[in-house]
Amino acid sequence: MLTIAGLGVWDENDISLRCLDAIRETNIVYVELYTNLWNGDVNKLEKLAGRKITTLPRKEVEEGFGKILDEARNESVCLLVPGDPLAATTHMDLVIQARKMNVATRIIHSSSIFTAAAESGLQLYKFGKTATIPLSEKTGGVLPQSVYDTIKGNLELGLHTLLLLDIDVENDKNLGVMDALRVLQRLDKAKILADKKLVVVSKLGSAEQVIKYGFAEELLKAGFGLPAVLIVPGKLHFAEQEFVEFFSFK
């Protein structure tokens, strides 16, 4: 049996009772921490669950499916992941391979930025396609035109765009809000965003969370920690407008 369980949006205090039970009942427990920035402490999680938890590097998850699945053939294996399972394609691939090998699978869901972003006041059913603004090292300095095309397409439909900021946990290189905003400014040659307010959601789920709604120039002057996302609002319902205005610069 292979169980993939979500750790939630911030730290070890976000895990569900179902997830905690899975950790305690499973023979082998792994955690991967590269698909998202997680601010928890594995040692604290081990104490909470009373179990040894082995941290897997990226290579062992993405290229080492065989080891995990071989173990899951004969023993119960739990893989803990930041946020909600299956939000990352890596975990979907793992489930596909498990089912091809007739390994039973179980998913334990948790909080995710894909739902928690509603704290901005923007209604979830009005979000369109999501995009990730990549680190410049991954694009060779080339601007990610596909990101701009996604924003433009969503705006034409009146939909909001959730923009994830690229991370490279293993090399400690993570795209910050300021750099992401500058990428958007450089991409916006047609100036469709010039007079548009954006939303920044930072450290969601923590005591230090910040949500701000404003023009890019205002946001560039503010400080935001990680993890964070940007949101380009589409057509706002009056209730969304009223809610999001609470996060405007005063």
N, C-alpha and C positions, 0 to 999 in steps of 0.2 A: 504493500500500500504506500502510495506517495501522497502526502498532504502538502499543499502549498498554502501558507497562511500569511495574511497581511499584518504588518506591524503598525499601520496607521501613519498619520501625517507628521508626527513630531517625535515622540520618544517612547520608552517602554511603558509609560503609563497609558498609552493609547490602545494597548492590545485588549482584545475581548476575552471574556471568560472562556469562550469556546476555543480561542487560540491558546490560552494558558493550559487548558485541559489537554489539547493536542500535544503541546510540548512535554507535558508530564507523562503522557501515556505512550509516547513514541520511543522506539528503540534508539534511533539515530536522529539527531537534530542539527541542522545546518542553518546558517544565515548568510545571505549575500547582501552587501551594502554598497553596490556600485551602480545600481539602476536609478537610485534617487538619493538625495541627501537626507540622512536620518540622524537625528540629534540625540538618540538614545545611547545607552551604555550597555554593551553586551554582558559585562560582569554583573551589573544590576539585574539584568534580565535573567541571568543564570541563578542568582540568589532568589529572585522572585519565584522562579519555576522549580528550583531545586534540581536543575539538570545541567549537564555540560553541553555547551552550544559551540559548534565549530564554525568559524568564519571561512567562507569559501571565496577565493579570488575570482575575478571575472572569467579567467581562462577555464577554471574547473567547472563553472556553470555552463558557459557557452560551448566549450569544446569537450567537456567531460561528462556529458549526459550519461555515457555508458556506465560510469562508476556509480552514479546516483541511482540509475535505473536497475542496475544489477543488484544493488543492495535492497531496493524496493521490491524486488521479486520475492525475496524470502523474509524480509523484515519490514517493520513500519518505519518509514523515513519521513521527516518533516523538514521542509525548506521554508524558512522565514524570509519574507521580502518586505522592503519599505513600501508604505502606501497600501494599495489594494492589489491582490494577485490578478494576473492577466492584463493589467494595464500596460505592461511591458511585453513586447513580442517575444523576448527571450523565454518568458515563462509559458507563453502559449506554445512555443515550439517544444518545450519540455513536456507539456501535457500531451501534445500530439504524439511524440515519440513514445511516451509511456503507454498510451492506448494502443499504439501499433504493436507493442511488446506484450499486450494483455496485462499490463500492470494497473491495478485499480488506482484511481485518483480521487482526491477530495480537495475542494477549494474552500477556504475559510476567509470570508471577505472582511474588509476593514475600511476605515476612512481613507479618502484619497483626495488629491487636489482637484480631480475631475468633478467631485461633488462639493467639496468644501469651498470651492471658489464662489459658491452661491452666497457666502457671507459678504461678498462685495455688494450684494443687492441685485445682481444681474440674474435673471431667471435661467435655470439650466436648460430648459427645453428650447431656448433661443440661441444656444451656442452652435456654431457651425463647425467646420473642420478645424482640428487643432494642428499647430505647427511648432517646430522646435527651432529656435535661433541657435545655430551652431557656433562653437568656438572657432575663431579665425584659423587656428592651427589645423583644423580638420578640412577647411575649404581652401587652404593656401592663400588666404586673403581675399578670395573671390566672394563678392556679396551674394547671399543666398536668395536669388530671385524667386525661388519657389515659395519662400515665406511671404514675400510681398504679394504674389499671385493668390495665395490662400486668403490673405487679409482682404484683398480687393474683391475676390469672389464672394466671400462671406458678406462684405458690406453691400454688395449689389443685391443680396437676398435679405438684407436687413438683420443679419445674424452677427452675434458676438464672436470674436476670435480669441481663444486661449493660446497664449504663446509661452511655451516652456523654454527655460534657459538651459543650455547644454551644460553637462557636467562631465568631469573626468576625475572621479574620486581617487583612483589609484595613483594618478600623477598630480593630484592636488591642484587641478586647473579647472575652475568653474566660472562660467560666464556671469558677470555681475549685472545688476540692473542698469548702471550707467552705460556700460558697453553695449548692452542690448538696445537701449534707447538710441544710442548713436548709430547703431546699425540700421534701425528703422528710419532715422532721419536721412541717412545716405541712400537708402533704398527708395525713399519717397520722392522720386524725381517729378512725379505728376502732382505732388503736393496734396494728395487726398487726405493726408493725416495732419497737415499743417495747422488747421483750425479745429482739430478734433481732440477732445479730452480722452485720456487713457487712464487705465486703472493699474496700479501696482499692488500686488498682494505679497507681503513678506513675512516669513517666519510664522505662517498660519498654524494655529493650534497651540502656540506658546504664549507665555506671559509677555513676550516682547513683540507680538505680532503687530504689523503696521499695514493699514490699507489706505491708499491715497488715490484721489481722483483729480486729475488736472492735466494741463497741457505739458507737452514734453519738456519745455524749458523750465517749468515749475518743478517737475519731477527730477530733473537733472540736478537741481539745487538741494534736494533732500537726500537723506542717507537711508539706505535700505540694506538689510542683511540678507543672508541666504539661509534656506532656499526661498526663492521668489519666482513669481510669474508675472507676465504682463497680460493685460486684457485690452483688446481694442473693441469698445462697445459698438454694436450695430444700432438699429433703430430702437430707441428706448420707450418702453411702456411708461405711462405716467407714474405707476407705482415704483418702477425701477429708477426713474429719474429722481423721485423723492428720496428713495433709500440711498442711492449712490452719492447724492449731494451731501450726506452726512460726512463723507470722507474728502470733501473739497478742502483746498487750502483756504484758511481764513485770513 
